[in-house]
């Protein structure tokens, strides 16, 4: 199993947005609605993390509801990856 750093997950998140003509801001406090990061984008990012790590991520809807910023996405995926 490959360990991913927060920085690498951020890079993957930037790639997801870049593929859609959007840019990931430097500020981890940026609101996802303002960035244009949607649930479909989150799903794509999660799949990329799974592909890189070879580990399936298991999460439920209540955990996702608290995600509002870029940093929240990164924290959530880092924590899931550690489990």
Helices and strands as residue ranges (DSSP letters): H 6-18, H 32-35, H 39-53, H 61-65, H 70-82
